[in-house]
Amino acid sequence: MGTPRLDMARIKEILRLKFETTLTHRQVASSLGVSAGSVGGVIARAKAVGLTLEEVITQDEAELDIRLYGDRSKDGLRTTLPAGAWIHTELKRLGVTRALLHLEYLEEHPAGCSYTTFCDHYRRWKEAASPSMKQVHRAGEKMFVDYSGKRPRVVDPSNGEERFVELYVATLGASNKTFAIATESQRLPDWIFAHVKAFEYFGGVVGVTVPDQLKSGVRGSCSYEPLTNRTYADCARHYGTVVIPARPLKPKDKAKAEVAVQIAQRWILARVRNETFSSLAALNRRIAELLEDLNNRPMKKYGGESRNELFERIEKAHLKPLPSTAFEYGEWKHARVGMDYHVTFDGHSYSVPYRLVKERVEIRATRTAIQVFRGGKRVASHARGAPFSGSSTASEHMPASHRAHSEWTPNKLVEWGNTVGRNTGALVQLILSDRPHPEMGYRSCLGLQALERTYGKVRLEQASSRAVGLGVRSYRHVATMLKNGLEAVDENESDCSNIPPHENVRGSEYYH
C-alpha cells in the first residue's frame, strides 16, 4: 500500500465522499485536488481495517490516524497532531492565539510538531471544513440573523384556511447556539420583535449584529455604506450592539446565518412538517421545544460538544448584560408644529412647547407613548391617545395666558365670584349663561379677576351690584364703572326728571 501520505482532514473527506456518494476515485481526487492513487490507497486501508462511515465521523483525527496507519509513537517515527476542532474552538476565546495553543500542545506532547506544522495542520483542517467554520469568531463578538426561505404554516381552525408565516433564525458566532421564532411577516415590527426575543433567549447581547441586507433592517443596500433603518438603529442602540449588514453577494459574510438556517430547516421545520398548528403561539411553543433539542445535540465537528455546552464554556461570560427594559417598537414621522402648538399623529393631537410653533419636529410613536423630538432632543412626551379622539395638552407647553384659561371651569369661576361677594358671583353666572357655550365667557370672568387685583373686592362687588341691576353682561362695562368711579353712584341720582329747564334740553314733549 505505497500510498502518498495526506493530512487527516483530507483523508476524512475522501472517506466521507466515498461512503456517502457514488463518485469514482477520479472524481473524488479531482474534487479534493489529490491524485487518484492517493484516493485508492486511503480506501484500501479503510477496507482493510473494516472502517465504517459512523467511525469516520465520530473518531477524532488522532484516533483515525492510528486506525489507518498504526501507532508508531513508541519508535519516534510519528508525532501526535492536535485535533483541528480543538484549535478552532479555543481560538474563539478572547486573547487566545495559535502560538499560545502550540505551547500548551507541546506541554502535553513534548515531542510534538513544530509551530509551522501546527499552523499548516490547522489550515488544512479549515480548508476541509464547512464555510461557517473557516472563520474564527471571538466569544461574544457577533450574532448572525436571517429569515428562512422555507416557511412554516398555520391553519385557521374556524375555516381550515392555511397561511404561511416566517421563520427568523439567529446564531452566535463562537458557540453556534441558535435561536428561532416564527413571525407573521418580515416587516419591521416583526423583525424588531424577533431581535428582542433573541437577545432575551441568549440572556445577553453581542458586540456586533450581522443581518442580511433585508429591507426591514437596511434601507439602502450597499457594499460599503449600507444605511440601517432608523428604528432598527434605535433598537441596536438600546441594547448596546452595532449593526453591520453582510455585503451583497458575499456569502462568507453570513455563512454562519446560512448554516444556522439550514440546520433550523432540518431539525425544526422538517420535524413539524406533518403537524398542524392553529395559531402562531402554538407553533412557537413547538419551535421552542425543538430548539432546546437542537442546542443540546452533540456537534461532531466540535468533538461531540453541544451548542449549549460550548455557549456555557466559552461565550456566555462575554455577552453584554441585557438592559433593564426591553426595547419597544416605535414608528417615526416628520411633522410641523401648528399654530395651536400641537402636532398630529393618527388623528390625535399632542402638545409641544408653544415656542416651537411652525418648527419641524420628529414624532416617535410606540404602542403606549408619543414622543416628540427637535434636533435630536426630546421636547414632549405623552401617553398615546385613541385615534381621532381629540387632543392631549400639557399645561407646561402653554403660554401663561392660555394656561390660566385652561385651569378654570364654570364652577370654579362662580366659586371665585362668591368669595368677592354675592353680586360678583351672580354677575359671573350671568356672563357664563349669556354665552352660547360657557367657555366663551371665561375670558370676561378672568378680566373680572384682574379688576379685583386692581380695585379690590369692595369696589368690584359694588360695580357688580350695579351691573346686575342694569342687566350688564360684560367685563368692559364693569371696567368702565371702576375706571370712572361710577360703581357707587346711586341709581336715583341718574333720574333726569329733576333737571331744570334749559335751551339745550328738548324735554319729553319734543318726542310726542
C-alpha positions as CSV (number, residue, x, y, z in Angstrom):
1,M,0.0,0.0,0.0
2,G,2.5,2.6,-1.1
3,T,0.1,5.5,-0.8
4,P,1.4,9.1,-0.6
5,R,0.7,10.4,2.9
6,L,-2.1,13.0,3.1
7,D,-3.2,15.1,6.1
8,M,-6.0,13.6,8.2
9,A,-8.6,16.3,7.3
10,R,-8.3,15.4,3.6
11,I,-8.3,11.7,4.4
12,K,-11.6,12.1,6.4
13,E,-13.1,14.0,3.5
14,I,-12.1,11.2,1.0
15,L,-13.7,8.6,3.2
16,R,-16.8,10.6,3.7
17,L,-17.3,11.2,-0.1
18,K,-16.7,7.5,-0.9
19,F,-19.1,6.4,1.8
20,E,-21.9,8.9,1.2
21,T,-21.8,9.3,-2.6
22,T,-21.3,7.2,-5.7
23,L,-18.4,9.3,-7.0
24,T,-15.5,7.5,-8.7
25,H,-11.9,7.6,-7.3
26,R,-11.0,10.1,-10.1
27,Q,-14.0,12.4,-9.3
28,V,-13.1,12.4,-5.6
29,A,-9.5,13.1,-6.4
30,S,-10.4,16.0,-8.8
31,S,-12.8,17.5,-6.1
32,L,-10.1,17.5,-3.4
33,G,-7.1,18.2,-5.5
34,V,-5.2,14.9,-4.9
35,S,-4.2,12.0,-7.1
36,A,-6.5,9.1,-7.9
37,G,-3.8,6.8,-6.4
38,S,-4.0,8.6,-3.1
39,V,-7.7,8.1,-3.0
40,G,-7.4,4.4,-3.9
41,G,-4.7,4.0,-1.2
42,V,-6.9,5.5,1.5
43,I,-9.9,3.4,0.5
44,A,-7.8,0.2,0.5
45,R,-6.6,1.0,4.1
46,A,-10.2,1.7,5.3
47,K,-11.4,-1.6,3.8
48,A,-8.5,-3.5,5.3
49,V,-9.4,-2.3,8.9
50,G,-13.2,-2.5,8.4
51,L,-13.7,1.2,8.9
52,T,-17.4,2.4,8.8
53,L,-18.9,5.8,8.0
54,E,-20.0,6.3,11.6
55,E,-16.4,5.7,12.8
56,V,-15.1,8.2,10.3
57,I,-17.5,10.8,11.6
58,T,-17.2,10.1,15.4
59,Q,-13.5,9.4,15.7
60,D,-11.1,12.3,16.0
61,E,-8.2,12.7,13.7
62,A,-5.6,11.1,16.0
63,E,-7.7,8.0,16.6
64,L,-8.4,7.7,12.9
65,D,-4.8,8.1,12.0
66,I,-3.8,5.3,14.4
67,R,-6.6,3.1,12.9
68,L,-5.4,3.5,9.4
69,Y,-1.7,3.8,9.8
70,G,-1.0,2.2,13.1
71,D,0.5,3.6,16.3
72,R,4.2,4.4,15.7
73,S,4.6,6.8,18.6
74,K,6.8,4.4,20.6
75,D,9.6,4.3,18.0
76,G,9.5,8.0,17.5
77,L,8.5,7.8,13.8
78,R,5.2,9.5,14.4
79,T,4.0,12.6,16.3
80,T,0.5,13.2,17.6
81,L,-1.1,16.2,15.8
82,P,-3.7,18.2,17.7
83,A,-7.4,18.0,16.8
84,G,-8.4,20.7,14.4
85,A,-11.7,21.2,16.2
86,W,-9.8,21.8,19.5
87,I,-7.7,24.6,17.9
88,H,-10.7,26.2,16.2
89,T,-12.8,26.2,19.4
90,E,-10.0,27.6,21.6
91,L,-9.2,30.4,19.2
92,K,-12.7,31.7,19.8
93,R,-11.8,32.6,23.4
94,L,-10.7,36.1,24.0
95,G,-6.9,36.6,24.0
96,V,-6.1,33.0,22.7
97,T,-3.6,32.8,19.9
98,R,-2.1,30.0,17.8
99,A,1.2,30.5,19.5
100,L,-0.3,30.0,22.9
101,L,-2.2,26.9,21.8
102,H,1.1,25.5,20.3
103,L,2.8,25.9,23.7
104,E,0.0,24.2,25.5
105,Y,0.1,21.4,22.9
106,L,3.9,20.9,23.5
107,E,3.3,20.7,27.3
108,E,1.2,17.6,26.7
109,H,3.3,16.3,23.8
110,P,6.9,17.3,24.3
111,A,7.9,15.5,21.1
112,G,5.1,17.2,19.1
113,C,5.2,19.0,15.8
114,S,6.8,22.4,15.2
115,Y,4.8,25.7,15.2
116,T,4.8,25.8,11.4
117,T,3.5,22.2,11.1
118,F,0.9,23.0,13.8
119,C,-0.4,26.0,11.8
120,D,-0.3,24.1,8.5
121,H,-2.3,21.3,10.0
122,Y,-5.0,23.7,11.3
123,R,-5.1,25.5,7.9
124,R,-5.7,22.1,6.1
125,W,-8.4,21.2,8.6
126,K,-10.2,24.5,7.9
127,E,-10.0,24.0,4.2
128,A,-11.8,20.7,4.5
129,A,-14.3,22.2,7.0
130,S,-17.7,23.8,6.2
131,P,-17.7,27.5,5.1
132,S,-19.0,28.6,8.5
133,M,-16.1,27.0,10.3
134,K,-13.4,28.7,8.2
135,Q,-13.9,32.0,10.0
136,V,-12.9,32.4,13.7
137,H,-15.5,34.4,15.7
138,R,-14.5,35.6,19.1
139,A,-16.8,34.8,22.1
140,G,-19.5,37.5,22.5
141,E,-18.4,39.2,19.2
142,K,-21.2,38.5,16.7
143,M,-24.7,37.3,16.2
144,F,-25.9,36.4,12.7
145,V,-29.6,36.8,11.8
146,D,-31.7,35.9,8.8
147,Y,-35.1,34.6,7.7
148,S,-35.5,31.1,6.3
149,G,-36.6,30.7,2.7
150,K,-38.7,27.8,3.7
151,R,-41.7,28.8,5.8
152,P,-43.9,27.0,8.4
153,R,-47.7,27.1,8.2
154,V,-50.6,28.0,10.5
155,V,-54.1,26.7,9.9
156,D,-57.2,28.7,10.9
157,P,-59.4,26.2,12.9
158,S,-62.6,28.1,12.1
159,N,-62.4,27.7,8.3
160,G,-59.3,25.5,7.6
161,E,-57.6,28.3,5.8
162,E,-53.9,27.8,5.6
163,R,-51.3,30.7,5.7
164,F,-47.6,30.7,5.6
165,V,-45.6,32.6,8.3
166,E,-41.9,33.4,8.5
167,L,-39.1,31.7,10.4
168,Y,-36.5,34.0,11.9
169,V,-33.1,32.5,12.9
170,A,-30.3,33.9,14.9
171,T,-27.0,32.2,15.8
172,L,-24.0,33.2,17.9
173,G,-20.6,33.2,16.1
174,A,-18.5,31.5,18.7
175,S,-20.7,28.8,20.2
176,N,-23.2,28.3,17.3
177,K,-26.1,28.5,19.9
178,T,-29.2,29.0,17.8
179,F,-32.5,30.8,18.3
180,A,-35.6,30.6,16.1
181,I,-39.1,32.1,16.2
182,A,-42.0,32.3,13.8
183,T,-43.4,35.7,13.0
184,E,-46.3,36.8,10.9
185,S,-44.1,38.6,8.3
186,Q,-40.7,40.0,7.6
187,R,-41.9,43.6,8.2
188,L,-40.1,45.9,10.6
189,P,-42.3,45.4,13.7
190,D,-41.8,41.6,13.4
191,W,-38.1,42.0,12.6
192,I,-37.6,44.1,15.8
193,F,-39.7,41.8,17.9
194,A,-37.7,38.8,16.8
195,H,-34.4,40.5,17.7
196,V,-35.7,41.4,21.2
197,K,-36.7,37.8,21.8
198,A,-33.3,36.5,20.5
199,F,-31.4,38.7,23.0
200,E,-33.6,37.5,25.8
201,Y,-33.1,33.9,24.8
202,F,-29.3,34.2,24.8
203,G,-29.5,36.2,28.1
204,G,-27.2,38.9,26.8
205,V,-26.0,41.0,23.9
206,V,-23.2,40.6,21.4
207,G,-20.9,43.4,20.2
208,V,-22.0,43.2,16.5
209,T,-25.3,42.0,14.9
210,V,-24.9,40.9,11.3
211,P,-28.1,40.8,9.2
212,D,-28.5,40.2,5.6
213,Q,-29.4,43.4,3.7
214,L,-33.1,42.8,4.3
215,K,-35.4,45.8,3.6
216,S,-36.8,45.6,7.1
217,G,-33.4,46.4,8.6
218,V,-31.5,48.1,5.9
219,R,-33.0,51.0,3.9
220,G,-30.0,51.5,1.5
221,S,-28.4,48.3,0.2
222,C,-24.7,49.0,-0.4
223,S,-21.5,47.0,-0.1
224,Y,-19.6,49.8,1.6
225,E,-22.1,52.1,3.4
226,P,-25.4,50.3,4.0
227,L,-28.0,52.6,5.7
228,T,-29.6,51.0,8.8
229,N,-33.3,51.6,9.3
230,R,-34.0,54.3,11.9
231,T,-36.0,52.1,14.2
232,Y,-33.5,49.2,13.8
233,A,-30.7,51.6,14.7
234,D,-32.7,52.7,17.8
235,C,-33.1,49.0,18.8
236,A,-29.3,48.4,18.4
237,R,-28.5,51.5,20.4
238,H,-30.9,50.4,23.2
239,Y,-29.1,47.0,23.5
240,G,-25.6,48.4,23.0
241,T,-24.9,46.4,19.8
242,V,-23.7,47.6,16.4
243,V,-25.5,46.6,13.2
244,I,-23.1,45.7,10.4
245,P,-25.1,44.2,7.4
246,A,-23.4,41.5,5.3
247,R,-22.2,42.7,2.0
248,P,-24.4,41.8,-1.1
249,L,-23.2,38.7,-3.0
250,K,-20.6,37.9,-0.3
251,P,-21.8,34.6,1.2
252,K,-18.8,34.2,3.5
253,D,-20.0,37.3,5.4
254,K,-23.2,35.4,6.5
255,A,-22.0,31.8,6.3
256,K,-23.0,31.3,10.0
257,A,-26.5,32.5,9.3
258,E,-26.9,30.4,6.2
259,V,-25.7,27.3,8.0
260,A,-27.9,28.0,11.0
261,V,-30.9,28.4,8.7
262,Q,-30.2,25.1,7.1
263,I,-29.9,23.4,10.5
264,A,-33.2,25.1,11.6
265,Q,-34.9,23.8,8.5
266,R,-33.6,20.3,9.1
267,W,-34.1,20.0,12.8
268,I,-37.2,22.2,13.3
269,L,-39.2,22.7,10.1
270,A,-38.7,19.1,8.8
271,R,-39.9,17.8,12.2
272,V,-43.1,19.8,12.2
273,R,-44.0,19.2,8.5
274,N,-46.8,16.8,9.4
275,E,-48.1,18.7,12.5
276,T,-50.9,21.2,12.4
277,F,-50.9,24.5,14.4
278,S,-54.0,26.6,14.9
279,S,-52.1,29.7,15.9
280,L,-48.7,31.4,15.8
281,A,-48.3,31.0,19.6
282,A,-48.9,27.2,19.3
283,L,-46.3,27.0,16.5
284,N,-43.7,28.9,18.6
285,R,-44.3,26.7,21.6
286,R,-43.3,23.7,19.5
287,I,-40.4,25.5,18.0
288,A,-39.1,26.3,21.5
289,E,-39.2,22.6,22.4
290,L,-37.3,21.6,19.2
291,L,-34.8,24.5,19.7
292,E,-33.7,23.0,23.1
293,D,-33.2,19.7,21.5
294,L,-31.2,21.3,18.7
295,N,-28.9,23.2,21.1
296,N,-28.3,20.1,23.2
297,R,-27.3,17.9,20.3
298,P,-23.6,16.9,20.1
299,M,-21.7,18.7,17.3
300,K,-19.4,16.1,15.7
301,K,-17.0,18.7,14.3
302,Y,-16.6,20.1,17.8
303,G,-15.6,16.8,19.4
304,G,-19.1,16.0,20.5
305,E,-19.7,19.1,22.5
306,S,-23.2,20.6,22.2
307,R,-24.1,24.2,21.4
308,N,-25.3,24.8,24.9
309,E,-22.2,23.3,26.4
310,L,-20.0,25.4,24.2
311,F,-22.0,28.5,25.0
312,E,-21.7,28.0,28.7
313,R,-18.0,27.2,28.5
314,I,-16.7,30.0,26.1
315,E,-19.3,32.5,25.2
316,K,-21.9,33.3,28.0
317,A,-19.5,35.2,30.2
318,H,-18.5,37.5,27.3
319,L,-22.0,38.7,26.4
320,K,-23.1,42.2,27.5
321,P,-25.9,42.3,30.0
322,L,-29.4,43.0,28.9
323,P,-30.8,46.5,29.6
324,S,-33.3,46.8,32.4
325,T,-36.3,47.2,30.0
326,A,-37.0,45.6,26.6
327,F,-36.9,47.8,23.5
328,E,-40.4,49.0,22.4
329,Y,-41.0,49.2,18.7
330,G,-41.8,52.7,17.5
331,E,-42.6,54.4,14.2
332,W,-41.1,57.7,13.2
333,K,-42.9,60.6,11.4
334,H,-41.9,64.1,10.4
335,A,-44.3,66.9,11.3
336,R,-44.6,70.7,11.5
337,V,-46.0,72.3,14.7
338,G,-49.3,74.0,14.2
339,M,-50.3,77.5,15.4
340,D,-52.0,75.8,18.3
341,Y,-48.6,74.3,19.4
342,H,-49.8,70.8,18.7
343,V,-48.7,68.0,16.3
344,T,-51.0,65.3,15.0
345,F,-50.4,61.5,14.8
346,D,-53.0,59.0,13.8
347,G,-55.8,61.7,14.1
348,H,-54.9,62.7,17.7
349,S,-53.2,66.0,18.6
350,Y,-50.3,66.3,21.1
351,S,-48.9,69.5,22.5
352,V,-45.3,70.7,22.4
353,P,-43.8,73.8,23.9
354,Y,-45.5,76.8,22.4
355,R,-42.2,78.3,21.3
356,L,-41.9,75.6,18.7
357,V,-44.9,76.9,16.6
358,K,-44.2,76.3,12.9
359,E,-41.0,74.4,13.6
360,R,-40.3,70.9,12.1
361,V,-40.1,68.1,14.6
362,E,-39.9,64.3,14.6
363,I,-42.6,62.1,16.2
364,R,-41.8,58.6,17.6
365,A,-44.9,56.6,18.3
366,T,-44.8,53.4,20.3
367,R,-47.8,51.3,21.3
368,T,-48.1,53.2,24.6
369,A,-46.4,56.6,24.1
370,I,-45.9,59.5,21.8
371,Q,-42.5,61.3,21.9
372,V,-41.6,64.5,20.0
373,F,-38.0,65.4,19.1
374,R,-36.5,68.6,17.9
375,G,-32.8,68.5,16.8
376,G,-32.4,65.1,18.4
377,K,-33.6,66.3,21.8
378,R,-36.9,65.1,23.2
379,V,-39.2,68.1,23.8
380,A,-42.5,66.4,24.7
381,S,-43.9,63.1,25.8
382,H,-47.5,61.9,26.1
383,A,-49.4,58.7,26.7
384,R,-50.7,57.6,23.4
385,G,-54.3,58.6,22.8
386,A,-57.0,56.8,20.9
387,P,-57.1,57.5,17.1
388,F,-59.2,60.5,16.1
389,S,-60.2,61.2,19.7
390,G,-59.3,64.8,20.4
391,S,-56.1,66.1,21.9
392,S,-53.6,65.7,24.7
393,T,-52.3,69.0,26.1
394,A,-49.7,69.5,28.8
395,S,-50.1,72.8,30.8
396,E,-46.4,73.4,30.8
397,H,-46.5,73.6,27.0
398,M,-49.0,76.5,27.0
399,P,-48.4,80.3,27.1
400,A,-49.1,81.8,30.5
401,S,-52.4,83.3,29.3
402,H,-53.6,80.0,27.9
403,R,-52.5,78.2,31.0
404,A,-54.6,80.5,33.2
405,H,-57.5,80.0,30.9
406,S,-57.2,76.2,30.9
407,E,-57.1,75.9,34.7
408,W,-60.7,77.3,35.2
409,T,-64.1,75.7,35.0
410,P,-67.5,77.3,35.3
411,N,-68.0,76.0,38.8
412,K,-64.5,77.3,39.9
413,L,-65.2,80.7,38.4
414,V,-68.6,81.0,40.2
415,E,-66.9,79.9,43.4
416,W,-64.3,82.7,43.0
417,G,-67.0,85.3,42.3
418,N,-68.8,84.3,45.6
419,T,-65.6,84.9,47.5
420,V,-65.7,88.5,46.3
421,G,-69.4,88.9,47.1
422,R,-72.9,87.8,46.3
423,N,-73.3,90.2,43.4
424,T,-70.0,89.3,41.8
425,G,-70.9,85.6,41.9
426,A,-74.3,86.5,40.4
427,L,-72.6,88.5,37.6
428,V,-70.2,85.6,36.8
429,Q,-73.2,83.3,36.4
430,L,-75.0,85.8,34.2
431,I,-71.8,86.2,32.0
432,L,-71.4,82.4,31.6
433,S,-75.1,81.7,30.9
434,D,-75.4,84.6,28.4
435,R,-72.9,82.9,26.0
436,P,-73.7,80.0,23.6
437,H,-71.0,78.0,25.4
438,P,-69.7,78.7,28.9
439,E,-66.1,78.7,27.8
440,M,-66.8,81.7,25.6
441,G,-67.3,83.7,28.9
442,Y,-64.1,82.5,30.5
443,R,-62.0,85.5,29.3
444,S,-64.6,88.0,30.6
445,C,-64.5,86.3,34.0
446,L,-60.7,86.3,34.1
447,G,-61.0,90.0,33.3
448,L,-63.1,90.5,36.5
449,Q,-60.3,88.7,38.4
450,A,-57.9,91.3,37.1
451,L,-60.2,94.1,38.2
452,E,-60.2,92.6,41.7
453,R,-56.4,92.8,41.8
454,T,-56.5,96.4,40.6
455,Y,-59.5,97.9,42.5
456,G,-60.1,95.5,45.4
457,K,-63.0,93.3,46.4
458,V,-65.2,96.1,47.8
459,R,-65.3,98.3,44.7
460,L,-65.7,95.2,42.4
461,E,-68.6,94.0,44.5
462,Q,-70.2,97.5,44.2
463,A,-69.7,97.6,40.5
464,S,-71.0,94.1,40.1
465,S,-74.1,95.0,42.1
466,R,-74.8,98.0,39.8
467,A,-74.1,95.8,36.7
468,V,-76.5,93.2,37.8
469,G,-79.2,95.8,38.4
470,L,-78.7,97.3,35.0
471,G,-78.6,93.9,33.3
472,V,-75.0,94.3,32.2
473,R,-73.3,91.1,30.9
474,S,-69.7,92.2,30.1
475,Y,-66.4,92.9,31.6
476,R,-66.0,96.2,29.7
477,H,-69.0,97.9,31.4
478,V,-67.7,96.9,34.9
479,A,-64.2,98.1,34.0
480,T,-65.6,101.5,32.8
481,M,-67.6,101.9,36.0
482,L,-64.5,101.3,38.1
483,K,-62.2,103.5,36.0
484,N,-64.6,106.4,36.2
485,G,-65.6,105.8,39.9
486,L,-69.3,105.2,39.0
487,E,-69.7,102.0,40.9
488,A,-71.0,103.8,44.0
489,V,-73.4,106.2,42.1
490,D,-77.0,106.0,43.4
491,E,-79.3,105.0,40.7
492,N,-81.8,107.7,41.8
493,E,-79.2,110.3,41.1
494,S,-79.3,109.4,37.5
495,D,-83.1,110.4,37.3
496,C,-83.4,113.2,34.7
497,S,-86.9,114.4,35.9
498,N,-85.4,117.0,38.2
499,I,-83.1,118.7,35.7
500,P,-84.1,122.4,35.4
501,P,-85.3,123.8,32.1
502,H,-82.6,124.7,29.6
503,E,-82.5,125.6,25.9
504,N,-80.4,122.6,25.1
505,V,-82.8,120.2,26.8
506,R,-85.7,119.3,24.5
507,G,-87.9,117.6,27.0
508,S,-90.3,114.8,26.5
509,E,-92.8,116.9,24.5
510,Y,-90.3,117.0,21.7
511,Y,-90.7,113.3,21.1
512,H,-94.5,113.3,21.0
